[in-house]
Amino acid sequence: MTTTAVPADQLPLRERKKLRTRRALVDTALELFTERGFEATTLDDLCAAVEVSKRTFFRNFGSKEDVALTPTQDMWAAFLDELERWEPGAGRPVIEVVQDCLLAAVGRMTDDGWARQVRLSERLAARTPSVGAYGLHFCDRTTREALAILRRRLDLGGVDDLRTRLVLDMLVGAWHGALESWTAMPGEPTSADLAACLREAFAAIPGCLTLTAAPKDGPAAP
């Protein structure tokens, strides 16, 4: 998974080896977790399959949950990097800024296997409480990091943090909606398909704010 601006083949040899080891751990972990179950797969099993030590594992990941969610965590790390590197223009809606940064982050996921890793990871999180809980914690932490970047880099004209936080919450909500649509696609949907689902979700945000409700036909509730 490529998350930096430097192509993997241009990195020093030592860094390329580290990336290959990290990729092997992620690939193998997701396959083993899918085939055997998350709880049934031990760290010893994973390290033996990749032929690395536990020390090497913990140089790359903090836990089994961490390695299981690496595909989307890498994408959100790229999102934070895009926020840091983006050159702000005056008067542009913040929601457009963060949407562009998220699309750019998805575009940086150039590894051919990334899309498959995300699908395996999402299925695992859906049926494994500890992985799902880890994902919620990661989401909250990432939102707070993004909020800190926006506070530091943008003049929000005295806007309170609640509205800025709601911008990020809408972004995350759109991401989850797009991810659900994408994972339901037949075959092997690509990262380009995910970007298309994201654009559709972003386009739906303005309509959500003006959505009205009418009671369904039928007897009124007592």
C-alpha positions as CSV (number, residue, x, y, z in Angstrom):
1,M,0.0,0.0,0.0
2,T,1.5,3.3,-1.1
3,T,0.6,6.1,1.2
4,T,3.5,8.5,0.6
5,A,4.3,10.8,-2.3
6,V,7.5,8.9,-3.0
7,P,6.9,5.8,-5.2
8,A,7.9,2.6,-3.5
9,D,10.5,1.7,-6.2
10,Q,12.3,5.0,-5.5
11,L,12.7,4.3,-1.8
12,P,16.1,3.1,-0.3
13,L,16.5,-0.7,-0.3
14,R,16.0,-0.9,3.5
15,E,12.7,1.0,3.3
16,R,11.6,-1.2,0.4
17,K,12.3,-4.3,2.4
18,K,10.3,-2.9,5.4
19,L,7.4,-2.2,3.1
20,R,7.5,-5.7,1.6
21,T,7.5,-7.2,5.1
22,R,4.6,-5.0,6.2
23,R,2.6,-5.9,3.1
24,A,3.2,-9.6,3.7
25,L,2.0,-9.3,7.2
26,V,-1.2,-7.5,6.2
27,D,-1.9,-9.9,3.3
28,T,-1.3,-13.0,5.4
29,A,-3.2,-11.7,8.4
30,L,-6.3,-10.9,6.4
31,E,-6.2,-14.3,4.7
32,L,-5.7,-16.2,7.9
33,F,-8.3,-14.2,9.8
34,T,-10.8,-14.9,7.0
35,E,-10.1,-18.6,6.7
36,R,-9.6,-19.5,10.4
37,G,-11.3,-16.7,12.3
38,F,-9.8,-13.8,14.1
39,E,-9.7,-15.3,17.6
40,A,-8.5,-18.7,16.3
41,T,-5.5,-17.1,14.6
42,T,-2.6,-16.4,17.0
43,L,0.3,-14.0,16.5
44,D,2.5,-17.1,16.5
45,D,0.5,-18.5,13.6
46,L,0.8,-15.2,11.7
47,C,4.5,-14.7,12.3
48,A,5.3,-18.3,11.4
49,A,3.4,-18.0,8.1
50,V,5.4,-14.8,7.2
51,E,8.6,-16.1,8.7
52,V,9.2,-13.1,10.9
53,S,9.6,-12.7,14.7
54,K,7.1,-11.2,17.0
55,R,9.5,-8.3,17.5
56,T,9.3,-7.6,13.8
57,F,5.5,-7.7,14.0
58,F,5.4,-5.2,16.8
59,R,7.7,-2.9,14.9
60,N,5.0,-2.6,12.4
61,F,1.7,-3.0,14.3
62,G,0.4,-2.6,17.8
63,S,-2.0,-5.6,17.8
64,K,-4.0,-8.1,15.7
65,E,-6.8,-5.5,15.4
66,D,-4.3,-3.0,14.2
67,V,-3.0,-5.2,11.3
68,A,-6.6,-6.2,10.5
69,L,-7.6,-2.6,9.8
70,T,-4.4,-1.4,8.2
71,P,-5.9,-1.0,4.6
72,T,-8.4,1.7,5.7
73,Q,-6.0,3.1,8.3
74,D,-3.4,3.7,5.6
75,M,-6.0,5.5,3.5
76,W,-6.9,7.8,6.4
77,A,-3.3,8.5,7.1
78,A,-3.0,9.6,3.5
79,F,-6.0,11.8,4.1
80,L,-4.4,13.5,7.0
81,D,-1.3,14.0,4.9
82,E,-3.4,15.6,2.1
83,L,-4.9,18.0,4.6
84,E,-1.4,19.0,5.8
85,R,-0.1,19.5,2.2
86,W,-3.2,21.1,0.7
87,E,-2.8,24.7,-0.3
88,P,-5.9,26.5,1.0
89,G,-7.8,29.1,-1.1
90,A,-9.8,32.0,0.3
91,G,-13.5,31.5,0.7
92,R,-13.8,27.8,-0.2
93,P,-16.3,25.7,1.8
94,V,-14.4,23.5,4.2
95,I,-16.6,20.5,3.2
96,E,-15.2,20.7,-0.3
97,V,-11.7,20.9,1.0
98,V,-12.0,17.7,3.1
99,Q,-13.9,15.9,0.3
100,D,-11.1,16.6,-2.2
101,C,-8.5,15.5,0.3
102,L,-10.3,12.2,0.9
103,L,-10.6,11.5,-2.9
104,A,-6.9,12.3,-3.2
105,A,-6.2,9.8,-0.4
106,V,-8.1,7.1,-2.2
107,G,-6.2,7.9,-5.4
108,R,-2.9,7.3,-3.5
109,M,-3.9,3.7,-2.8
110,T,-2.0,2.5,-5.8
111,D,-1.4,-1.1,-4.7
112,D,-3.4,-3.5,-6.9
113,G,-4.3,-5.6,-3.9
114,W,-5.6,-2.7,-1.7
115,A,-9.2,-2.9,-2.8
116,R,-9.4,-6.6,-1.9
117,Q,-7.7,-6.0,1.5
118,V,-10.3,-3.3,2.3
119,R,-13.2,-5.7,1.5
120,L,-11.6,-8.5,3.7
121,S,-11.0,-6.0,6.5
122,E,-14.5,-4.6,6.4
123,R,-16.1,-8.1,6.5
124,L,-13.8,-9.0,9.5
125,A,-14.8,-5.8,11.4
126,A,-18.5,-6.5,10.8
127,R,-18.3,-9.9,12.5
128,T,-15.6,-9.4,15.1
129,P,-16.5,-7.1,18.0
130,S,-12.9,-6.3,19.0
131,V,-12.0,-5.3,15.5
132,G,-15.1,-3.2,15.1
133,A,-14.5,-1.4,18.4
134,Y,-10.9,-0.8,17.4
135,G,-12.2,0.8,14.2
136,L,-14.5,3.1,16.1
137,H,-11.6,4.3,18.3
138,F,-9.4,4.8,15.3
139,C,-12.2,6.8,13.6
140,D,-12.6,9.1,16.6
141,R,-8.8,9.6,16.9
142,T,-8.5,10.4,13.2
143,T,-11.4,12.9,13.3
144,R,-9.7,14.7,16.2
145,E,-6.4,14.8,14.3
146,A,-8.1,16.2,11.2
147,L,-9.9,18.8,13.4
148,A,-6.5,19.9,14.8
149,I,-5.1,20.3,11.3
150,L,-8.0,22.4,10.2
151,R,-7.8,24.6,13.3
152,R,-4.1,25.1,12.7
153,R,-4.1,25.7,8.9
154,L,-7.3,27.6,8.2
155,D,-8.8,30.9,9.3
156,L,-12.3,29.7,10.1
157,G,-13.5,33.2,11.0
158,G,-14.2,32.5,14.6
159,V,-16.5,29.5,13.7
160,D,-17.0,27.3,16.7
161,D,-15.4,23.8,16.7
162,L,-18.9,22.2,16.7
163,R,-19.6,23.2,13.1
164,T,-16.1,22.2,12.0
165,R,-16.5,18.9,13.7
166,L,-19.9,18.4,12.0
167,V,-18.1,18.9,8.6
168,L,-15.8,16.0,9.4
169,D,-18.7,13.9,10.7
170,M,-20.5,14.4,7.4
171,L,-17.4,13.4,5.6
172,V,-17.1,10.2,7.7
173,G,-20.8,9.4,7.2
174,A,-20.4,9.8,3.4
175,W,-17.4,7.5,3.6
176,H,-19.3,4.8,5.4
177,G,-22.2,5.1,3.0
178,A,-19.9,4.9,0.0
179,L,-18.0,1.9,1.5
180,E,-21.3,0.1,2.0
181,S,-22.4,0.7,-1.6
182,W,-18.9,-0.3,-2.9
183,T,-18.6,-3.5,-0.9
184,A,-22.1,-4.6,-2.2
185,M,-21.0,-4.3,-5.8
186,P,-20.6,-7.6,-7.7
187,G,-17.3,-9.0,-8.7
188,E,-14.1,-7.2,-7.7
189,P,-14.8,-3.5,-7.4
190,T,-11.7,-1.3,-7.7
191,S,-10.4,1.8,-5.9
192,A,-11.7,3.8,-8.8
193,D,-15.2,2.4,-8.2
194,L,-14.8,3.4,-4.5
195,A,-14.0,6.9,-5.6
196,A,-17.1,7.0,-7.8
197,C,-19.2,5.9,-4.8
198,L,-17.6,8.6,-2.7
199,R,-18.5,11.3,-5.2
200,E,-22.1,10.1,-5.2
201,A,-22.2,10.2,-1.4
202,F,-20.7,13.7,-1.4
203,A,-23.3,14.9,-4.0
204,A,-26.1,13.6,-1.7
205,I,-25.0,15.7,1.3
206,P,-26.8,19.0,0.4
207,G,-30.0,17.2,-0.2
208,C,-29.7,15.5,3.3
209,L,-29.8,19.0,4.9
210,T,-33.2,19.9,3.2
211,L,-34.8,16.4,3.4
212,T,-38.3,16.6,4.6
213,A,-40.6,13.8,6.0
214,A,-44.2,13.1,5.5
215,P,-46.2,10.5,7.4
216,K,-46.9,7.3,5.5
217,D,-50.5,6.5,4.5
218,G,-52.4,4.5,7.2
219,P,-53.9,4.9,10.6
220,A,-52.3,7.3,12.9
221,A,-50.4,6.0,15.9
222,P,-52.4,5.9,19.1
